[in-house]
Amino acid sequence: MKPYRIHLFVCLGKRCLAKGSEEILEELKGRIKAAGLKDVKVSRSGCLSVCKETDIEGEYAPIIVVYPEGVWYRNVVRADLDDIIEMHVRKGIVVERLLHYRLKP
């Protein structure tokens, strides 16, 4: 098996779960599969500790991290998945309105 071109991790920490991250995970998996993107992997993640950066619990939840680019998206809702798939996964363009953090090349 070849390595995946892109690997998306959806946080399933308690704050992200409270804001629907499990539904986002399942929807994202289904959309990636339906699109025939066999070089893209979607996985669950434990708490990524992003919410601990603020005094407001869950302010940034749910979180999706995209590797190998090291792009972190925050406040993702199901309606954002189309943009993440079309712009980031297919075209390599970061969805700026959702961007929390990006590793510098």
Contact map, one row per residue, 1 for C-alpha under 8 A:
111000000000000000000000000000000000000000000000000000000000000000000000000000000000000000000000000000000
111100000000000000000000000000000000000000000000000000000000000000000000000000000000000000000000000000000
111110000000000000000000000000000000001000000000000000000000000000000000000000000000000000000000000000000
011111100000000000000000000000000000001110000000000000000000000000000000000000000000000000000000000000000
001111100000000000000000000000000000001100000000000000000000000000010000000000000000000000000000000000000
000111110000000000000000000000000000001110000000000000000000000001110000000000000000000010000000000000000
000111111000000000000000000000000000000111100000000000000000000001110000000000000000000000000000000000000
000001111100000000000000000000000000000111100000000000000000000111100000000000000000000000000000000000000
000000111110000000000000000000000000000001111000000000000000000111000000000000000000000000000000000000000
000000011111000000001001100000000000000001111000000000000000011110000000000000000000000000000000000000000
000000001111100110001000000000000000000000011111000000000000011100000000000000000000000000000000000000000
000000000111111110001100000000000000000000011110000000000000000000000000000000000000000000000000000000000
000000000011111110000000000000000000000000001111000000000000000000000000000000000000000000000000000000000
000000000001111111000000000000000000000000000010000000000000000000000000000000000000000000000000000000000
000000000001111111100000000000000000000000000000001000001100110000000000000000000000000000000000000000000
000000000011111111111000000000000000000000000000000000000100111000000000000000000000000000000000000000000
000000000011111111111100000000000000000000000000000000000000010000000000000000000000000000000000000000000
000000000000011111111000000000000000000000000000000000000000000000000000000000000000000000000000000000000
000000000000001111111000000000000000000000000000000000000000110000000000000000000000000000000000000000000
000000000000000111111111000000000000000000000000000000000000010000000000000010000000000000000000000000000
000000000111000111111111100000000000000000000000000000000000011000000000000000000000000000000000000000000
000000000001000010011111110000000000000000000000000000000000000000000000000000000000000000000000000000000
000000000000000000011111111000000000000000000000000000000000000000000000000001000000000000000000000000000
000000000100000000011111111100000000000000000000000000000000000000000000000011000000000000000000000000000
000000000100000000001111111110000000000001110000000000000000000000000000000000000000000000000000000000000
000000000000000000000111111111000000000000000000000000000000000000000000000000000000000000000000000000000
000000000000000000000011111111100000000000000000000000000000000000000000000001000000000000000000000000000
000000000000000000000001111111110000000001000000000000000000000000000000000000001000000000000000000000000
000000000000000000000000111111111000000001000000000000000000000000000000000000000000000000000000000000000
000000000000000000000000011111111100000000000000000000000000000000000000000000000000000000000000000000000
000000000000000000000000001111111110000000000000000000000000000000000000000000000000000000000000000000000
000000000000000000000000000111111111110100000000000000000000000000000000000000000000100000000000000000000
000000000000000000000000000011111111110000000000000000000000000000000000000000000000000000000000000000000
000000000000000000000000000001111111100000000000000000000000000000000000000000000000000000000000000000000
000000000000000000000000000000111111100000000000000000000000000000000000000000000000000000000000000000000
000000000000000000000000000000011111110000000000000000000000000000000000000000000000000000000000000000000
000000000000000000000000000000011111111100000000000000000000000000000000000000000000000000000000000000000
000000000000000000000000000000011001111110000000000000000000000000000000000000000000000000000000000000000
001111000000000000000000000000000000111110000000000000000000000000000000000000000000000000000000000000000
000111110000000000000000000000010000111111000000000000000000000000000000000000000000000000000000000000000
000101110000000000000000000000000000011111100000000000000000000000000000000000000000000000000000000000000
000000111100000000000000100110000000000111110000000000000000000000000000000000000000000000000000000000000
000000111100000000000000100000000000000011111000000000000000000000000000000000000000000000000000000000000
000000001111000000000000100000000000000001111100000000000000000000000000000000000000000000000000000000000
000000001111100000000000000000000000000000111111000000000000000000000000000000000000000000000000000000000
000000000011100000000000000000000000000000011111000000000000000000000000000000000000000000000000000000000
000000000011110000000000000000000000000000001111100000000000000000000000000000000000000000000000000000000
000000000010100000000000000000000000000000001111110000000000001000000000000000000000000000000000000000000
000000000000000000000000000000000000000000000011111110000000000000000000000000000000000000000000000000000
000000000000000000000000000000000000000000000001111110000001001000000000000000000000000000000000000000000
000000000000001000000000000000000000000000000000111111011111100000000000000000000000000000000000000000000
000000000000000000000000000000000000000000000000111111101000000000000000000000000000000000000000000000000
000000000000000000000000000000000000000000000000111111100000000000000000000000000000000000000000000000000
000000000000000000000000000000000000000000000000001111111010000000000000000000000000000000000000000000000
000000000000000000000000000000000000000000000000000111111000000000000000000000000000000000000000000000000
000000000000000000000000000000000000000000000000001001111110000000000000000000000000000000000000000000000
000000000000001000000000000000000000000000000000001101111110000000000000000000000000000000000000000000000
000000000000001100000000000000000000000000000000001000011111110000000000000000000000000000000000000000000
000000000000000000000000000000000000000000000000001001011111100000000000001000000000000000000000000000000
000000000000000000000000000000000000000000000000011000000111111000000000011000000000000000000000000000000
000000000000001100100000000000000000000000000000001000000111111000000000011100000000000000000000000000000
000000000110001110111000000000000000000000000000000000000101111100000000011110000000000000000000000000000
000000000110000100001000000000000000000000000001010000000001111110000001111100000000000000000000000000000
000000011110000000000000000000000000000000000000000000000000011111000001110100000000000000000000000000000
000000011100000000000000000000000000000000000000000000000000001111100111100000000000000000000000000000000
000001111000000000000000000000000000000000000000000000000000000111111111000000000000000000000000000000000
000001110000000000000000000000000000000000000000000000000000000011111110000000000000000000000000000000000
000011100000000000000000000000000000000000000000000000000000000001111100000000000000000000000000000000000
000000000000000000000000000000000000000000000000000000000000000001111110000000000000000000000000000001100
000000000000000000000000000000000000000000000000000000000000000011111111000000000000000000000000000011100
000000000000000000000000000000000000000000000000000000000000000011101111100000000000000000000100001111100
000000000000000000000000000000000000000000000000000000000000001111000111110000000000000000000000001111000
000000000000000000000000000000000000000000000000000000000000001110000011111100000000000000000000011110000
000000000000000000000000000000000000000000000000000000000001111100000001111100000000000000000000011100000
000000000000000000000000000000000000000000000000000000000011111000000000111110000000000000000000010000000
000000000000000000000000000000000000000000000000000000000000111100000000111111011000000000000000010000000
000000000000000000010001000000000000000000000000000000000000010000000000001111111000000000000000000000000
000000000000000000000011001000000000000000000000000000000000000000000000000111111000000000000000000000000
000000000000000000000000000000000000000000000000000000000000000000000000000011111100000000000000000000000
000000000000000000000000000000000000000000000000000000000000000000000000000111111111000000000000000000000
000000000000000000000000000100000000000000000000000000000000000000000000000111111111100000000000000000000
000000000000000000000000000000000000000000000000000000000000000000000000000000111111110000000000000000000
000000000000000000000000000000000000000000000000000000000000000000000000000000011111111100000010000000000
000000000000000000000000000000000000000000000000000000000000000000000000000000011111111110000110000000000
000000000000000000000000000000010000000000000000000000000000000000000000000000001111111111000000000000000
000000000000000000000000000000000000000000000000000000000000000000000000000000000111111111100000000000000
000000000000000000000000000000000000000000000000000000000000000000000000000000000011111111111110000000000
000000000000000000000000000000000000000000000000000000000000000000000000000000000011111111111110000000000
000001000000000000000000000000000000000000000000000000000000000000000000000000000001111111111000000000000
000000000000000000000000000000000000000000000000000000000000000000000000000000000000111111110000000000000
000000000000000000000000000000000000000000000000000000000000000000000000000000000000011111111000000000000
000000000000000000000000000000000000000000000000000000000000000000000000000000000000001111111100000000000
000000000000000000000000000000000000000000000000000000000000000000000000000000000000001110111110000000000
000000000000000000000000000000000000000000000000000000000000000000000010000000000001001100011111001000000
000000000000000000000000000000000000000000000000000000000000000000000000000000000011001100001111111000000
000000000000000000000000000000000000000000000000000000000000000000000000000000000000000000000111111000000
000000000000000000000000000000000000000000000000000000000000000000000000000000000000000000000011111000000
000000000000000000000000000000000000000000000000000000000000000000000000111100000000000000000011111100000
000000000000000000000000000000000000000000000000000000000000000000000011110000000000000000000111111111000
000000000000000000000000000000000000000000000000000000000000000000000011110000000000000000000000011111000
000000000000000000000000000000000000000000000000000000000000000000000111100000000000000000000000001111100
000000000000000000000000000000000000000000000000000000000000000000001111000000000000000000000000001111110
000000000000000000000000000000000000000000000000000000000000000000001110000000000000000000000000000011111
000000000000000000000000000000000000000000000000000000000000000000000000000000000000000000000000000001111
000000000000000000000000000000000000000000000000000000000000000000000000000000000000000000000000000000111
